[in-house]
Structure formats: C-alpha cells, structure tokens
Amino acid sequence: MNWDEFAAAAPEIARLGEERFERTGLSLVGTVCKDGSPRISPVEPLITGGRLYLGMMWQSKKARDLLRDPRCLVHSVISDRNGSEGEFKLRGRAVDVPDEDERERYCVALHEKIGWRPTVPFHLFAVDIETAAFITYDDGKQTVKRWP
C-alpha cells in the first residue's frame, strides 16, 4: 500500500506521522543485516507523488540490507526521554525504484523541499506500507492508535 492509500485508510495516523517526519526531517529505518541481526540507521523520508520514499547513499549498508531483505521499520525520531511528541512507526517492505522518470520526480521534489538534489548514484526505495501505529505517553499512560 502506498502513502496515499494508507492516508485514505488511516487519515489521523498518517497526518500524525507526516507531522513527525516534517518536524525533524529525519526518521530511523530498521533493516535486517546479512547475519540476521537488526540495524538502525537515520534516513530522510520524503512523501511525494503518493509514496513514502527513502533515499540512501549508493551501496550504504542499510541500502544493501534492503536490497537483500526488503522488510523494514520506519520510526519517527524521538527527542526526549518522555516521548512527549509521540512515536510514529510503520512496518513494510522497501521497493527498489529503478524507473528514471520516478527517480527524477523524487529529485525534483527533494530539491523543492530542502534545496539539494543527488548528483551521484544513489539508492531510492518506496515503502510498501503494511502496518502503522502512533503511540503517545501521558502521565505514565500509553495510548496506541494502530492500523489496520
């Protein structure tokens, strides 16, 4: 499921997630290493054209992880130990984007957003969203909104 389909199915969670991505411009991506152990890496998510994209340096370990095993977790950045801003997380599969036209649309959108575009080879993945959650903590009480 792409971002637009997810947002139509779970508009509140999608809105909260997008707000968290916009706040810092960063998220964490969890991948599976070659030996089966987990890896957590920073990434700059970009939602454009109805998709959630993750651009990565060419041949980075996280990109190689995703090429080998597309399962991933995308998690908003938490800035304090209380987690007062809430946690957005989604699970899915990273789909390699080889199409040059789609990659160019991503580059144009990235440049419009942050004033920079890749000038060297890079990996681009679109996330096929399977599940999502938004978690908040208030006075020691955890509240979880899940989709589906």
DSSP file (Angstrom, degrees, kcal/mol; ACC not computed):
  #  RESIDUE AA STRUCTURE BP1 BP2  ACC     N-H-->O    O-->H-N    N-H-->O    O-->H-N    TCO  KAPPA ALPHA  PHI   PSI    X-CA   Y-CA   Z-CA
    1    1 A M              0   0    0      0, 0.0   128,-2.7     0, 0.0     2,-0.0   0.000 360.0 360.0 360.0 130.2    0.0    0.0    0.0
    2    2 A N     >  -     0   0    0    126,-0.2     4,-2.3    49,-0.1    49,-0.2  -0.237 360.0 -94.1 -82.2 178.1    1.4    3.4   -0.9
    3    3 A W  H  > S+     0   0    0     47,-0.7     4,-3.2     1,-0.2    48,-0.2   0.909 123.0  51.4 -62.7 -44.5    1.3    6.5    1.3
    4    4 A D  H  > S+     0   0    0     46,-1.9     4,-1.9     1,-0.2    -1,-0.2   0.904 111.5  47.6 -61.5 -41.2   -1.9    7.9   -0.3
    5    5 A E  H  > S+     0   0    0     45,-0.4     4,-1.8     2,-0.2    -1,-0.2   0.910 113.7  48.1 -65.2 -41.5   -3.7    4.6    0.1
    6    6 A F  H  X S+     0   0    0     -4,-2.3     4,-2.8     1,-0.2    -2,-0.2   0.931 110.4  51.3 -62.1 -46.5   -2.5    4.4    3.7
    7    7 A A  H  < S+     0   0    0     -4,-3.2    -1,-0.2     1,-0.2    -2,-0.2   0.838 110.1  49.6 -62.7 -33.3   -3.6    8.1    4.4
    8    8 A A  H  < S+     0   0    0     -4,-1.9    -1,-0.2    -5,-0.2    -2,-0.2   0.863 116.1  42.6 -71.3 -35.4   -7.1    7.3    3.0
    9    9 A A  H  < S+     0   0    0     -4,-1.8    -2,-0.2     1,-0.2    -1,-0.2   0.815 134.2  17.1 -80.2 -31.6   -7.4    4.2    5.2
   10   10 A A  S  X S+     0   0    0     -4,-2.8     4,-2.5    -5,-0.1     5,-0.2  -0.537  70.6 166.5-140.7  68.5   -5.9    5.8    8.4
   11   11 A P  H  > S+     0   0    0      0, 0.0     4,-2.4     0, 0.0     5,-0.2   0.850  75.6  49.6 -60.3 -38.7   -6.0    9.6    7.9
   12   12 A E  H  > S+     0   0    0      2,-0.2     4,-2.4     1,-0.2     5,-0.2   0.943 114.0  44.1 -67.8 -46.0   -5.3   10.5   11.6
   13   13 A I  H  > S+     0   0    0      1,-0.2     4,-2.6     2,-0.2    -1,-0.2   0.917 114.6  50.4 -64.3 -42.2   -2.3    8.2   11.9
   14   14 A A  H  X S+     0   0    0     -4,-2.5     4,-2.8     2,-0.2    -1,-0.2   0.913 110.6  49.4 -62.2 -43.0   -0.9    9.3    8.5
   15   15 A R  H  X S+     0   0    0     -4,-2.4     4,-2.3    -5,-0.2    -2,-0.2   0.932 112.3  47.6 -61.6 -46.0   -1.3   13.0    9.5
   16   16 A L  H  X S+     0   0    0     -4,-2.4     4,-1.8     1,-0.2    -2,-0.2   0.900 113.1  49.2 -62.8 -40.8    0.5   12.5   12.8
   17   17 A G  H  X S+     0   0    0     -4,-2.6     4,-2.4     2,-0.2    -2,-0.2   0.927 110.3  49.4 -63.8 -45.4    3.2   10.5   11.1
   18   18 A E  H  X S+     0   0    0     -4,-2.8     4,-2.6     1,-0.2    -1,-0.2   0.896 108.5  54.0 -62.8 -39.3    3.7   13.1    8.4
   19   19 A E  H  X S+     0   0    0     -4,-2.3     4,-2.1     1,-0.2    -1,-0.2   0.902 108.9  49.2 -60.1 -40.8    3.9   15.8   11.1
   20   20 A R  H  X S+     0   0    0     -4,-1.8     4,-1.2     2,-0.2     5,-0.3   0.902 111.4  48.4 -67.7 -40.7    6.7   13.9   12.9
   21   21 A F  H  X S+     0   0    0     -4,-2.4     4,-2.6     1,-0.2     5,-0.2   0.922 113.5  47.6 -62.7 -42.9    8.6   13.5    9.7
   22   22 A E  H  < S+     0   0    0     -4,-2.6    -2,-0.2     1,-0.2    -1,-0.2   0.848 102.7  64.1 -67.5 -34.6    8.3   17.2    8.9
   23   23 A R  H  < S+     0   0    0     -4,-2.1    -1,-0.2    -5,-0.2    -2,-0.2   0.901 125.0  10.0 -58.7 -44.2    9.3   18.3   12.4
   24   24 A T  H  < S-     0   0    0     -4,-1.2    -2,-0.2     2,-0.3    -1,-0.2   0.650  87.0-131.9-111.5 -20.3   12.8   16.9   12.2
   25   25 A G  S  < S+     0   0    0     -4,-2.6     2,-0.3    -5,-0.3    -3,-0.1   0.527  79.6  88.2  76.2   4.8   13.3   15.9    8.5
   26   26 A L        +     0   0    0     -6,-0.3    51,-0.7    -5,-0.2     2,-0.3  -0.896  46.9 172.4-131.9 159.1   14.6   12.6    9.8
   27   27 A S  E     -AB  43  76A   0     16,-2.3    16,-2.3    -2,-0.3     2,-0.4  -0.921  31.9-110.8-148.3 175.8   13.5    9.2   10.8
   28   28 A L  E     -AB  42  75A   0     47,-3.2    47,-2.9    -2,-0.3     2,-0.5  -0.890  23.1-155.6-109.3 144.2   15.1    5.9   11.7
   29   29 A V  E     -AB  41  74A   0     12,-3.1    12,-2.0    -2,-0.4     2,-0.5  -0.984   4.1-151.9-121.5 129.3   14.9    2.9    9.5
   30   30 A G  E     +AB  40  73A   0     43,-3.3    43,-1.5    -2,-0.5     2,-0.3  -0.862  23.0 171.9 -98.0 129.8   15.3   -0.6   10.9
   31   31 A T  E     -A   39   0A   0      8,-2.6     8,-2.2    -2,-0.5     2,-0.6  -0.783  34.4-108.4-128.6 172.3   16.7   -3.2    8.5
   32   32 A V  E     -A   38   0A   0     37,-0.4    37,-0.2    39,-0.4    36,-0.1  -0.927  32.7-138.1-108.1 120.7   17.9   -6.8    8.7
   33   33 A C    >   -     0   0    0      4,-3.4     3,-2.1    -2,-0.6     6,-0.0  -0.204  29.9-100.4 -70.1 165.7   21.6   -7.3    8.4
   34   34 A K  T 3  S+     0   0    0      1,-0.3    -1,-0.1     2,-0.1    -2,-0.0   0.839 125.3  51.1 -55.9 -36.0   23.1  -10.2    6.3
   35   35 A D  T 3  S-     0   0    0      2,-0.1    -1,-0.3     1,-0.0    -2,-0.0   0.396 123.2-104.6 -85.6   4.4   23.7  -12.2    9.5
   36   36 A G  S <  S+     0   0    0     -3,-2.1    -2,-0.1     1,-0.3    -1,-0.0   0.349  80.3 128.2  91.7  -6.1   20.1  -11.7   10.6
   37   37 A S        -     0   0    0      1,-0.1    -4,-3.4    -5,-0.1    -1,-0.3  -0.442  62.9-102.6 -80.1 159.0   20.8   -9.0   13.3
   38   38 A P  E     -A   32   0A   0      0, 0.0     2,-0.4     0, 0.0    -6,-0.2  -0.469  29.5-162.0 -81.6 153.3   18.9   -5.7   13.3
   39   39 A R  E     -A   31   0A   0     -8,-2.2    -8,-2.6    -2,-0.1     2,-0.5  -1.000   2.5-160.7-132.5 135.3   20.4   -2.4   12.1
   40   40 A I  E     +A   30   0A   0     -2,-0.4   -10,-0.2   -10,-0.2    22,-0.0  -0.969  20.1 168.0-115.1 130.3   19.0    1.1   12.9
   41   41 A S  E     -A   29   0A   0    -12,-2.0   -12,-3.1    -2,-0.5     2,-0.2  -0.987  34.8-111.3-141.3 148.4   20.0    3.9   10.6
   42   42 A P  E     +A   28   0A   0      0, 0.0     2,-0.3     0, 0.0   -14,-0.2  -0.494  39.0 171.9 -75.6 151.4   19.0    7.5   10.1
   43   43 A V  E     -A   27   0A   0    -16,-2.3   -16,-2.3    -2,-0.2    13,-0.1  -0.979  35.0-122.1-154.6 154.1   17.2    8.4    6.8
   44   44 A E        -     0   0    0     11,-0.5    11,-0.7    -2,-0.3   -18,-0.2  -0.875  32.0-152.1-101.7 103.4   15.4   11.4    5.4
   45   45 A P  E     -C   54   0A   0      0, 0.0     2,-0.4     0, 0.0     9,-0.2  -0.450  10.4-167.8 -74.9 149.0   11.9   10.4    4.5
   46   46 A L  E     -C   53   0A   0      7,-2.0     7,-3.1    -2,-0.1     2,-0.7  -0.969   9.2-158.9-139.0 122.8   10.1   12.2    1.7
   47   47 A I  E     +C   52   0A   0     -2,-0.4     2,-0.3     5,-0.2     5,-0.2  -0.899  36.1 136.4-101.0 116.9    6.4   11.9    0.9
   48   48 A T  E >   +C   51   0A   0      3,-2.1     3,-1.9    -2,-0.7   -45,-0.1  -0.984  57.5  17.5-156.9 150.1    5.6   12.9   -2.6
   49   49 A G  T 3  S-     0   0    0     -2,-0.3     3,-0.1     1,-0.3   -45,-0.1   0.782 129.3 -60.0  57.9  27.8    3.5   11.6   -5.5
   50   50 A G  T 3  S+     0   0    0      1,-0.2   -46,-1.9   -47,-0.1   -47,-0.7   0.573 116.6 100.3  80.2   9.2    1.5    9.5   -3.1
   51   51 A R  E <   -C   48   0A   0     -3,-1.9    -3,-2.1   -48,-0.2     2,-0.6  -0.918  69.5-129.2-129.1 153.8    4.5    7.5   -1.9
   52   52 A L  E     -C   47   0A   0     75,-0.4    75,-2.7    -2,-0.3     2,-0.3  -0.911  35.3-165.4 -98.3 116.9    6.9    7.4    1.0
   53   53 A Y  E     -CD  46 126A   0     -7,-3.1    -7,-2.0    -2,-0.6     2,-0.4  -0.789  17.7-163.7-108.3 147.4   10.5    7.4   -0.3
   54   54 A L  E     -CD  45 125A   0     71,-2.8    71,-2.0    -2,-0.3     2,-0.3  -0.958  11.5-163.1-126.7 110.6   13.7    6.7    1.4
   55   55 A G  E     - D   0 124A   0    -11,-0.7   -11,-0.5    -2,-0.4     2,-0.3  -0.745  14.0-177.0 -92.5 142.7   16.8    7.9   -0.5
   56   56 A M  E     - D   0 123A   0     67,-2.7    67,-2.6    -2,-0.3     3,-0.1  -0.974  32.3 -91.8-141.9 152.4   20.2    6.4    0.5
   57   57 A M  E >   - D   0 122A   0     -2,-0.3     3,-2.0    65,-0.2     6,-0.2  -0.302  61.1 -86.3 -59.4 145.1   23.8    6.7   -0.3
   58   58 A W  T 3  S-     0   0    0     63,-0.8    -1,-0.1     1,-0.3    64,-0.1  -0.330 108.6  -3.6 -58.8 127.4   25.0    4.3   -3.0
   59   59 A Q  T 3  S+     0   0    0      1,-0.2    -1,-0.3    -3,-0.1    -2,-0.1   0.671  89.6 160.3  62.5  21.3   26.0    0.9   -1.6
   60   60 A S    <>  -     0   0    0     -3,-2.0     4,-2.5     1,-0.1     5,-0.2  -0.319  53.7-111.3 -64.5 158.5   25.4    2.0    2.0
   61   61 A K  H  > S+     0   0    0      1,-0.2     4,-2.5     2,-0.2     5,-0.1   0.897 117.9  51.4 -61.5 -40.6   24.9   -0.9    4.5
   62   62 A K  H  > S+     0   0    0      2,-0.2     4,-2.1     1,-0.2    -1,-0.2   0.898 110.6  48.9 -65.6 -37.8   21.2    0.0    5.0
   63   63 A A  H  > S+     0   0    0     -6,-0.2     4,-2.2     2,-0.2    -2,-0.2   0.920 111.5  48.7 -66.1 -42.9   20.6    0.1    1.2
   64   64 A R  H  X S+     0   0    0     -4,-2.5     4,-1.7     1,-0.2    -2,-0.2   0.887 108.8  54.8 -64.2 -37.5   22.3   -3.3    0.8
   65   65 A D  H  X S+     0   0    0     -4,-2.5     4,-3.2    -5,-0.2    -1,-0.2   0.947 110.3  45.7 -56.0 -48.4   20.2   -4.7    3.7
   66   66 A L  H  < S+     0   0    0     -4,-2.1    -2,-0.2     1,-0.2    -1,-0.2   0.827 108.9  54.4 -69.9 -32.2   17.0   -3.6    1.9
   67   67 A L  H  < S+     0   0    0     -4,-2.2    -1,-0.2     1,-0.2    -2,-0.2   0.856 117.0  38.5 -66.5 -33.3   18.1   -5.0   -1.5
   68   68 A R  H  < S+     0   0    0     -4,-1.7    -2,-0.2     1,-0.3    -1,-0.2   0.884 137.6  11.6 -83.0 -42.0   18.7   -8.3    0.2
   69   69 A D     <  -     0   0    0     -4,-3.2   -37,-0.4    -5,-0.2    -1,-0.3  -0.908  66.0-161.9-141.3 106.0   15.7   -8.3    2.6
   70   70 A P        +     0   0    0      0, 0.0    24,-2.7     0, 0.0    -4,-0.1   0.537  52.3 117.6 -74.3  -5.6   13.1   -5.6    1.9
   71   71 A R  E     + E   0  93A   0     22,-0.2   -39,-0.4    20,-0.1     2,-0.3  -0.389  41.5 161.5 -63.2 135.1   11.4   -5.8    5.4
   72   72 A C  E     - E   0  92A   0     20,-2.3    20,-2.1   -41,-0.1     2,-0.4  -0.980  36.6-143.9-151.5 162.2   11.8   -2.6    7.2
   73   73 A L  E     -BE  30  91A   0    -43,-1.5   -43,-3.3    -2,-0.3     2,-0.5  -1.000  14.2-159.2-126.4 128.4   10.5   -0.4   10.1
   74   74 A V  E     -BE  29  90A   0     16,-2.8    16,-2.5    -2,-0.4     2,-0.4  -0.953  16.6-177.9-110.0 126.0   10.4    3.3    9.7
   75   75 A H  E     -BE  28  89A   0    -47,-2.9   -47,-3.2    -2,-0.5    14,-0.2  -0.978  25.8-119.2-130.9 132.3   10.2    5.2   13.1
   76   76 A S  E     -B   27   0A   0     12,-2.9     2,-0.3    -2,-0.4   -49,-0.2  -0.276  40.3 -99.1 -63.8 156.2   10.0    8.9   13.8
   77   77 A V        -     0   0    0    -51,-0.7     2,-0.5   -57,-0.2    -1,-0.1  -0.624  31.7-146.6 -79.6 133.7   12.8   10.5   15.8
   78   78 A I        -     0   0    0     -2,-0.3     9,-0.1     1,-0.1     3,-0.1  -0.883  11.0-169.9-102.6 131.6   12.1   10.9   19.5
   79   79 A S        +     0   0    0     -2,-0.5     2,-0.3     1,-0.1    -1,-0.1   0.535  63.9  31.9-105.1  -6.7   13.7   14.0   21.0
   80   80 A D  S >  S-     0   0    0      1,-0.1     3,-1.4     0, 0.0     5,-0.1  -0.985  77.9-112.9-147.4 161.6   13.2   13.5   24.7
   81   81 A R  T 3  S+     0   0    0     -2,-0.3    -1,-0.1     1,-0.3    -3,-0.0   0.701 113.6  58.6 -68.8 -18.8   13.0   10.6   27.2
   82   82 A N  T 3  S-     0   0    0     55,-0.0    -1,-0.3    -3,-0.0    55,-0.1   0.648  95.6-140.2 -82.0 -15.3    9.4   11.3   27.9
   83   83 A G    X   +     0   0    0     -3,-1.4     3,-1.8     1,-0.1    54,-0.4   0.846  41.2 161.4  60.8  33.9    8.4   10.8   24.3
   84   84 A S  T 3   +     0   0    0      1,-0.3    -1,-0.1    52,-0.1     3,-0.1   0.735  65.7  57.1 -63.6 -23.9    6.0   13.7   24.6
   85   85 A E  T 3  S-     0   0    0      1,-0.2    -1,-0.3    -5,-0.1    -2,-0.1   0.605 111.8-119.1 -82.7  -9.7    5.8   14.3   20.9
   86   86 A G    <   -     0   0    0     -3,-1.8     2,-0.5    51,-0.1    50,-0.2   0.053  19.2 -95.8  90.2 157.2    4.6   10.7   20.3
   87   87 A E  E     - F   0 135A   0     48,-2.8    48,-2.6    -3,-0.1     2,-0.5  -0.947  27.3-165.2-115.1 128.9    6.1    7.9   18.2
   88   88 A F  E     + F   0 134A   0     -2,-0.5   -12,-2.9    46,-0.2     2,-0.4  -0.953  17.5 168.5-109.5 130.6    5.1    7.1   14.7
   89   89 A K  E     -EF  75 133A   0     44,-2.4    44,-2.5    -2,-0.5     2,-0.4  -1.000  11.2-176.9-142.2 142.4    6.2    3.8   13.3
   90   90 A L  E     -EF  74 132A   0    -16,-2.5   -16,-2.8    -2,-0.4     2,-0.4  -0.995  12.4-149.8-137.4 147.8    5.3    1.8   10.3
   91   91 A R  E     +EF  73 131A   0     40,-2.4    39,-3.1    -2,-0.4    40,-1.8  -0.875  39.0 112.6-111.6 146.1    6.3   -1.6    9.0
   92   92 A G  E     -EF  72 129A   0    -20,-2.1   -20,-2.3    -2,-0.4     2,-0.4  -0.925  58.8 -70.7-176.0-157.4    6.5   -2.5    5.4
   93   93 A R  E     -EF  71 128A   0     35,-1.9    35,-3.4    -2,-0.3     2,-0.5  -0.987  34.5-129.9-127.8 134.8    8.7   -3.5    2.5
   94   94 A A  E     - F   0 127A   0    -24,-2.7     2,-0.6    -2,-0.4    33,-0.2  -0.734  21.7-157.1 -85.5 124.4   11.2   -1.3    0.7
   95   95 A V  E     - F   0 126A   0     31,-3.2    31,-2.4    -2,-0.5   -28,-0.1  -0.907  18.2-124.1-106.8 120.3   10.7   -1.5   -3.0
   96   96 A D  E     - F   0 125A   0     -2,-0.6    29,-0.2    29,-0.2    27,-0.0  -0.370  19.4-146.3 -61.1 137.2   13.7   -0.5   -5.1
   97   97 A V        +     0   0    0     27,-2.7    27,-0.2     1,-0.1    -1,-0.1  -0.872  32.5 158.3-111.7  98.0   12.8    2.3   -7.6
   98   98 A P        +     0   0    0      0, 0.0     2,-0.2     0, 0.0    -1,-0.1   0.662  37.0 113.7 -90.8 -16.9   14.8    1.8  -10.8
   99   99 A D     >  -     0   0    0      1,-0.2     4,-2.4     2,-0.1     5,-0.2  -0.373  58.0-150.9 -63.3 120.3   12.5    3.9  -13.1
  100  100 A E  H  > S+     0   0    0     -2,-0.2     4,-2.2     1,-0.2    -1,-0.2   0.853  93.5  52.5 -63.3 -37.3   14.4    7.0  -14.2
  101  101 A D  H  > S+     0   0    0      2,-0.2     4,-2.2     1,-0.2    -1,-0.2   0.924 111.7  45.7 -65.6 -43.3   11.3    9.2  -14.5
  102  102 A E  H  > S+     0   0    0      2,-0.2     4,-2.2     1,-0.2    -2,-0.2   0.903 112.0  51.7 -65.9 -40.2   10.1    8.4  -11.0
  103  103 A R  H  X S+     0   0    0     -4,-2.4     4,-2.4     1,-0.2    -1,-0.2   0.889 109.4  50.6 -63.2 -38.7   13.7    8.9   -9.7
  104  104 A E  H  X S+     0   0    0     -4,-2.2     4,-2.6     2,-0.2    -2,-0.2   0.907 107.9  52.1 -66.2 -41.2   13.7   12.4  -11.4
  105  105 A R  H  X S+     0   0    0     -4,-2.2     4,-2.4     1,-0.2    -2,-0.2   0.903 109.9  50.1 -60.2 -40.0   10.4   13.3   -9.8
  106  106 A Y  H  X S+     0   0    0     -4,-2.2     4,-2.8     2,-0.2    -2,-0.2   0.940 110.3  49.7 -60.9 -47.7   11.8   12.3   -6.4
  107  107 A C  H  X S+     0   0    0     -4,-2.4     4,-2.5     1,-0.2    -2,-0.2   0.899 111.1  48.8 -60.2 -42.3   14.9   14.5   -7.1
  108  108 A V  H  X S+     0   0    0     -4,-2.6     4,-2.3     2,-0.2    -1,-0.2   0.935 113.4  46.6 -63.2 -46.3   12.8   17.5   -8.1
  109  109 A A  H  X S+     0   0    0     -4,-2.4     4,-1.8     2,-0.2    -2,-0.2   0.891 112.3  50.6 -64.1 -39.7   10.6   17.1   -5.0
  110  110 A L  H  X>S+     0   0    0     -4,-2.8     4,-3.1     2,-0.2     6,-0.5   0.923 110.5  49.2 -63.9 -44.0   13.6   16.7   -2.8
  111  111 A H  H  X5S+     0   0    0     -4,-2.5     4,-2.1     1,-0.2    -2,-0.2   0.906 110.3  50.9 -63.0 -40.9   15.2   19.9   -4.2
  112  112 A E  H  <5S+     0   0    0     -4,-2.3    -1,-0.2    -5,-0.2    -2,-0.2   0.859 116.2  42.9 -62.4 -34.6   12.0   21.8   -3.7
  113  113 A K  H  <5S+     0   0    0     -4,-1.8    -2,-0.2    -5,-0.2    -1,-0.2   0.928 135.6   8.0 -79.9 -46.7   11.9   20.7   -0.1
  114  114 A I  H  <5S-     0   0    0     -4,-3.1    -3,-0.2     2,-0.3    -2,-0.2   0.431  94.3-113.8-121.6  -0.4   15.5   21.0    1.0
  115  115 A G  S  <<S+     0   0    0     -4,-2.1     2,-0.3    -5,-0.5    -4,-0.2   0.734  84.0  95.0  76.8  21.1   17.3   22.8   -1.8
  116  116 A W        -     0   0    0     -6,-0.5    -2,-0.3    -9,-0.1    -1,-0.2  -0.991  47.0-174.5-142.9 148.3   19.5   19.9   -2.6
  117  117 A R        -     0   0    0     -2,-0.3   -10,-0.1    -6,-0.1    -9,-0.1  -0.993  37.4 -94.1-141.1 149.6   19.4   17.0   -5.1
  118  118 A P        +     0   0    0      0, 0.0     4,-0.1     0, 0.0    -7,-0.0  -0.332  32.1 178.9 -62.2 139.2   21.7   14.0   -5.6
  119  119 A T        +     0   0    0      2,-0.1     3,-0.0    -2,-0.0     0, 0.0   0.368  67.4  54.0-117.8  -1.5   24.4   14.4   -8.1
  120  120 A V  S    S-     0   0    0      1,-0.1     0, 0.0     0, 0.0     0, 0.0  -0.802 105.7 -69.1-124.3 166.5   25.9   11.0   -7.7
  121  121 A P        +     0   0    0      0, 0.0   -63,-0.8     0, 0.0     2,-0.3  -0.255  60.5 171.8 -55.6 144.9   24.4    7.5   -7.9
  122  122 A F  E     -D   57   0A   0    -65,-0.2     2,-0.4    -4,-0.1   -65,-0.2  -0.975  33.0-111.7-150.7 160.5   22.0    6.7   -5.0
  123  123 A H  E     -D   56   0A   0    -67,-2.6   -67,-2.7    -2,-0.3     2,-0.4  -0.761  28.2-166.8 -93.9 143.5   19.5    4.1   -3.9
  124  124 A L  E     -D   55   0A   0     -2,-0.4   -27,-2.7   -69,-0.2     2,-0.4  -0.993   6.3-179.0-134.2 128.2   15.8    5.0   -3.9
  125  125 A F  E     -DF  54  96A   0    -71,-2.0   -71,-2.8    -2,-0.4     2,-0.4  -0.961  16.7-151.7-124.5 142.4   13.2    2.9   -2.2
  126  126 A A  E     -DF  53  95A   0    -31,-2.4   -31,-3.2    -2,-0.4     2,-0.6  -0.928  27.1-125.1-105.6 138.3    9.4    3.4   -1.9
  127  127 A V  E     - F   0  94A   0    -75,-2.7     2,-0.9    -2,-0.4   -75,-0.4  -0.750   9.6-151.8 -91.4 123.8    7.9    1.9    1.2
  128  128 A D  E     - F   0  93A   0    -35,-3.4   -35,-1.9    -2,-0.6     2,-0.2  -0.840  28.6-138.2 -88.9 104.8    5.0   -0.6    0.7
  129  129 A I  E     + F   0  92A   0   -128,-2.7   -37,-0.3    -2,-0.9     3,-0.1  -0.477  36.3 164.0 -78.6 130.3    3.2    0.0    4.0
  130  130 A E  E     +     0   0A   0    -39,-3.1     2,-0.3     1,-0.4   -38,-0.2   0.756  66.9   1.0-110.2 -43.2    1.8   -3.0    5.8
  131  131 A T  E     - F   0  91A   0    -40,-1.8   -40,-2.4    17,-0.1    -1,-0.4  -0.972  60.1-173.0-144.7 158.0    1.1   -1.7    9.4
  132  132 A A  E     -GF 147  90A   0     15,-2.8    15,-2.7    -2,-0.3     2,-0.3  -0.989   1.5-176.8-149.8 156.2    1.4    1.6   11.2
  133  133 A A  E     -GF 146  89A   0    -44,-2.5   -44,-2.4    -2,-0.3     2,-0.4  -0.992  15.2-155.2-151.1 153.3    1.0    2.9   14.8
  134  134 A F  E     -GF 145  88A   0     11,-2.4    11,-2.6    -2,-0.3     2,-0.4  -0.992  19.6-168.6-130.2 125.2    1.1    6.2   16.7
  135  135 A I  E     -GF 144  87A   0    -48,-2.6   -48,-2.8    -2,-0.4     2,-0.3  -0.939   5.8-178.1-120.9 132.4    2.0    5.9   20.4
  136  136 A T  E     -G  143   0A   0      7,-2.4     7,-2.6    -2,-0.4     2,-0.4  -0.901  13.9-149.3-125.2 158.8    1.7    8.7   23.0
  137  137 A Y  E     +G  142   0A   0    -54,-0.4     2,-0.4    -2,-0.3     5,-0.2  -0.996  17.8 171.7-128.5 128.6    2.5    8.8   26.7
  138  138 A D  E >  S-G  141   0A   0      3,-2.5     3,-2.0    -2,-0.4    -2,-0.0  -0.943  72.3 -21.6-142.6 116.9    0.6   11.0   29.1
  139  139 A D  T 3  S-     0   0    0     -2,-0.4     3,-0.1     1,-0.3    -1,-0.1   0.884 128.0 -49.4  51.2  43.7    1.1   10.8   32.9
  140  140 A G  T 3  S+     0   0    0      1,-0.2     2,-0.5     0, 0.0    -1,-0.3   0.451 113.6 120.5  79.7   0.2    2.5    7.3   32.6
  141  141 A K  E <   -G  138   0A   0     -3,-2.0    -3,-2.5     2,-0.0     2,-0.5  -0.852  52.8-146.8-102.3 130.8   -0.3    6.1   30.4
  142  142 A Q  E     -G  137   0A   0     -2,-0.5     2,-0.4    -5,-0.2    -5,-0.2  -0.811  11.1-168.3 -96.8 132.5    0.4    4.7   27.0
  143  143 A T  E     -G  136   0A   0     -7,-2.6    -7,-2.4    -2,-0.5     2,-0.5  -0.984   5.4-166.4-120.1 129.8   -2.1    5.3   24.2
  144  144 A V  E     -G  135   0A   0     -2,-0.4     2,-0.5    -9,-0.2    -9,-0.2  -0.963  10.5-168.8-122.0 128.4   -1.7    3.3   20.9
  145  145 A K  E     -G  134   0A   0    -11,-2.6   -11,-2.4    -2,-0.5     2,-0.3  -0.974  22.1-172.1-110.4 124.9   -3.5    4.0   17.6
  146  146 A R  E     -G  133   0A   0     -2,-0.5   -13,-0.2   -13,-0.2  -133,-0.1  -0.873  14.8-128.7-123.1 151.6   -3.0    1.2   15.1
  147  147 A W  E      G  132   0A   0    -15,-2.7   -15,-2.8    -2,-0.3  -137,-0.1  -0.985 360.0 360.0-137.1 138.6   -3.7    0.5   11.5
  148  148 A P              0   0    0      0, 0.0    -1,-0.1     0, 0.0    -2,-0.1  -0.953 360.0 360.0 -74.6 360.0   -5.0   -1.9   10.4
